[in-house]
Amino acid sequence: MSLRRASHAVYDTKYHLVWAPKYRKSILREEVKSLAEEMFREILERRDCEVEEVEIAQDHVHVFTSIPPRYSIGEIVGALKSISAREIFCRHPEVKRELWGGEFWEDGYFVRTVGDKVTAEVIKKYIQYHRHEEKSPNQLDLGF
């Protein structure tokens, strides 16, 4: 993944997303697992998100993606969870017997931003440089 462009933004946003089925049930097996991955990729691509990796274990999901700044992370995770749950329940009604309460995914999720060369330390130094060197017209070289 590299710099991406939208109509009014240039961005490099990468997120590691993790969430689990309700009650952390080991329900993501065979066809359900394949369908979930297919749905995640389709949902993300329709929203111009670049998919780097998707890994689905029986009891949780990892998605590594770049999300355009016009979307919030919660909005994307909400779409991934709601659309995939609806499709899984439609195509695999037997899954409902393993879950009670009519929900497929847990309510929460984990998210972490991920950077290549631009780490938290590099950003702090960049901001501190501008705080102390405001009067100087030179731009700090971030080293990439």
HUBEL-V985898 format. One record per residue. N is the residue number from 1. D_FIRST is the distance of its C-alpha to the first C-alpha in Angstrom with 2 decimals. Layout:
n=N d_first=D_FIRST
n=N d_first=D_FIRST
//
This chain:
n=1 d_first=0.00
n=2 d_first=3.77
n=3 d_first=7.09
n=4 d_first=8.25
n=5 d_first=12.00
n=6 d_first=14.76
n=7 d_first=18.45
n=8 d_first=19.13
n=9 d_first=15.98
n=10 d_first=13.01
n=11 d_first=10.68
n=12 d_first=7.91
n=13 d_first=9.19
n=14 d_first=8.38
n=15 d_first=11.52
n=16 d_first=13.40
n=17 d_first=16.20
n=18 d_first=19.41
n=19 d_first=22.67
n=20 d_first=25.74
n=21 d_first=28.40
n=22 d_first=31.60
n=23 d_first=33.77
n=24 d_first=30.99
n=25 d_first=32.59
n=26 d_first=31.36
n=27 d_first=31.11
n=28 d_first=27.73
n=29 d_first=29.30
n=30 d_first=29.20
n=31 d_first=29.13
n=32 d_first=28.17
n=33 d_first=25.11
n=34 d_first=24.09
n=35 d_first=24.81
n=36 d_first=22.86
n=37 d_first=19.64
n=38 d_first=20.31
n=39 d_first=21.02
n=40 d_first=17.94
n=41 d_first=15.64
n=42 d_first=17.98
n=43 d_first=18.29
n=44 d_first=14.60
n=45 d_first=14.13
n=46 d_first=17.34
n=47 d_first=16.05
n=48 d_first=12.92
n=49 d_first=10.74
n=50 d_first=7.65
n=51 d_first=8.91
n=52 d_first=7.43
n=53 d_first=11.07
n=54 d_first=14.51
n=55 d_first=17.61
n=56 d_first=21.00
n=57 d_first=23.98
n=58 d_first=27.45
n=59 d_first=27.63
n=60 d_first=24.16
n=61 d_first=20.61
n=62 d_first=17.18
n=63 d_first=14.12
n=64 d_first=10.62
n=65 d_first=8.94
n=66 d_first=7.76
n=67 d_first=11.19
n=68 d_first=12.51
n=69 d_first=15.16
n=70 d_first=17.95
n=71 d_first=17.90
n=72 d_first=19.07
n=73 d_first=17.78
n=74 d_first=21.29
n=75 d_first=21.32
n=76 d_first=18.33
n=77 d_first=19.79
n=78 d_first=23.16
n=79 d_first=22.16
n=80 d_first=20.59
n=81 d_first=23.76
n=82 d_first=26.38
n=83 d_first=25.40
n=84 d_first=24.77
n=85 d_first=28.06
n=86 d_first=30.00
n=87 d_first=28.89
n=88 d_first=29.54
n=89 d_first=32.96
n=90 d_first=33.79
n=91 d_first=32.94
n=92 d_first=34.03
n=93 d_first=36.96
n=94 d_first=38.02
n=95 d_first=35.23
n=96 d_first=37.23
n=97 d_first=40.02
n=98 d_first=37.88
n=99 d_first=36.84
n=100 d_first=39.38
n=101 d_first=39.00
n=102 d_first=36.93
n=103 d_first=33.48
n=104 d_first=30.71
n=105 d_first=28.19
n=106 d_first=29.06
n=107 d_first=28.94
n=108 d_first=26.56
n=109 d_first=23.04
n=110 d_first=21.09
n=111 d_first=17.97
n=112 d_first=16.28
n=113 d_first=13.67
n=114 d_first=11.30
n=115 d_first=10.44
n=116 d_first=9.62
n=117 d_first=12.45
n=118 d_first=13.53
n=119 d_first=15.82
n=120 d_first=18.69
n=121 d_first=21.05
n=122 d_first=19.31
n=123 d_first=19.40
n=124 d_first=23.04
n=125 d_first=24.04
n=126 d_first=22.56
n=127 d_first=24.55
n=128 d_first=27.60
n=129 d_first=27.54
n=130 d_first=27.74
n=131 d_first=30.45
n=132 d_first=32.57
n=133 d_first=31.82
n=134 d_first=31.88
n=135 d_first=34.57
n=136 d_first=32.73
n=137 d_first=30.79
n=138 d_first=28.50
n=139 d_first=24.81
n=140 d_first=23.59
n=141 d_first=21.24
n=142 d_first=18.47
n=143 d_first=18.20
n=144 d_first=14.93
//
